[in-house]
Amino acid sequence: MKRRTFDLLLSVTGFVLAGILLAAGGLLTWGAGFATNTVHDQLVAQKISFGPAASFETPCLKPIASYAGQTVDNANAAKAYSDMIHCHMQTAFAGMGLPQDSTYSSLSTAQRSTDAASPEGKTLAAAVDLAFKGESLRSILLTAYAFGTIGAVASIASIVAYIVGALMLVLAILGIGHARKVSDDVTL
């Protein structure tokens, strides 16, 4: 095969790959913006905010104390608020004399085998209600966190696609330049 033909084939392949990568970068940028904006808009509409710094005294809240007084308007804040709900649930369960790692499933199973009118039955009913509400809210917030994280990953991937696409474009242009310089009689 002639060297010029080889250079031209590689250059055309480079142009095609550059086009694909730049288009992928555009789609990833759109997806990242969509995910980030949707998460933001949905969270802002809920008007959720963290309490003051004094409310983060519990040991399980200390890791998220930096969010004190802030509004929940992004994926990381949604995750932190979910962690706060989890901490409050653990504290409430301990105060009810129940295991801190209680879940809706474990509590509702225990409730079914307990007399509803007894003090234990009433405690379990309150704990089941708390677990259902808490776990549901956490699930919603963690879904926002997941989509926000997907948006962040798409943003990083778009930057990589743009850089690699631009590199492929430069290499394809250099390949065309090299093909023009190579004499017709050079073969591989």
N, C-alpha and C positions, 0 to 999 in steps of 0.2 A: 504494500500500500504506500502511496506517496505521502510524504510528510505533510504537504500542504492539505491534502484531503483529510488526513488524520486531525490536523489542527482545526480545520473547518468543522468537522463532525463534533469534536469536543467543544468548540465554541458555540455551535448551535445548541448542543445539549446544555451548556452553561446558561445560555439565554433562556431556554425553556425552564430550567430549574430556578433561575432567578425570578422569572415571572410567576412560577408556582409559589415560591417562598414569599415574594412580596404580596401576592394575593392572599396567601395564608396569614401573613402578618396583618393585613387589613381586616380580615375576618376575625382574627384573634383580638385585635384592638376593639372592634365593634362589640364582640362578645364580652370582653373585659369591662367595657363601658356600660353595657347593658346590665350585667350582673351587679356591678358596683352601684350604679344609679338606682336600680330596682331595690336592692337591699337598703340603701340609704333612704329612699322615698318611703318604703314600707315601714321602716323603723321610726322615722321622723313622724309619720302619721299616727303612730301609737303613743307618742308623747311620753316615753319612758325615760326616767332619769334616776341616777344614783342618789342616795341620801348624802348628808354631810359627812365629813371625815370622821366625826365622832361615832358614827354608826358602823365603822369598820374595825371595831375593837376585838371582835371574836377572832380567835386564831385562824379559822378557815377563811376569813374575809381579808386578812392582812395582805395576801398576794395580789388582791385586786383593789387595794386602798387608793391607788393612783387614779382610779376612776371617780373618786368622791366628787359629788356635785355636778358631774358631767351628764350630758344627754346621751342616750343610746342611739347612735346614728350611723354606726358602721359595724362590720362583721366582728371585729375584735371586742368592741363594747358589748355586742350581743352575747358573745361567749362569756365575757366577764359577768354580765348580769345573770346568765344562766348558772354560773358558778355560785353567785350570791344566793339565788333561789335554792340551789342544792344545799348550801350551808344553812340557810334558814330552816329548810325541811329537816335536816339532820338534828339541828338544835331542838326543833319542836318535837320530833319523835323521841329524843332523849328525855325531854321534859314530860312526855306522856308515859315514860317507862318502857318505851319500845326500842328495839335495836335501831341505831342511827342509819344503818344501811337498808332500812325497810323500803319496800317498793309497793306500788299499787297492787301488783299481783300477789305479793306475799301477804299484805294486809287484808286484801279482800278474801283471800283463801282462809285466813284466820277468822275473819268476821263471819263467814258462812257457818263456822262451827261453834259460834258463841251466841248465847242468848242476847238478843238485841236490847232487851230492857235492863240487862245487868250493867253495872258500872264499866266492866271490861268491854261489853258490847258497845256502849256509848262512846268509849274512848276509841275503840277500833273504827266505829263509824266516822268519827271526826278525823281520824288518821287516814282513812280511806279517801275521804273527801279532800283532805289536804294533799295527799299523794297524787290523786287524779289531777287536781288543778296544777300542782307544782310540776309534775312530770309533763303535762300538756304544754305548759308555758315554756318549760325548758326545751322541749322538742321543737317548738316553733322558733325559739331563739337560736337553737343549734342548727336548724335548717338555714336560717339567715346567715349564720357563721359559715356554714358549708358553702353556700352560694357565693358569699363574699370571698372566701378562700379560692374558689374556682375562678372567680374574676381576677384575683391577684395573680394566680398561676397563669391565666390566659394573657395577662398584661406582660409578664416576664417572657412568656413564649413568643409573644408578638415582637418584642424587642430582639430576641434571638433570631426570629425569622427575618426581620428587617436587616439585621447585621449580616447574616449568612447570605441572604438574597443579594444584598449590595456587593458582598465579596464575590459571589458567583458572577454578577454582572461585570465587575472589574476584570475578573479572570477571563470571562468570555471575550471582552473587548481586547485584552492583551493577546488572547489566542488568535483573534482576527488579525491583529497587528503582526504577530509572529508568522502567520500563514502568508501574509503579503511579502515578508522578507525572505522566506525560504525559496530556494530555486526549485524549478519544476522537476529537476532530475534527482532530487534527494528522496530516498525511500527509507522505510523503516526496516 
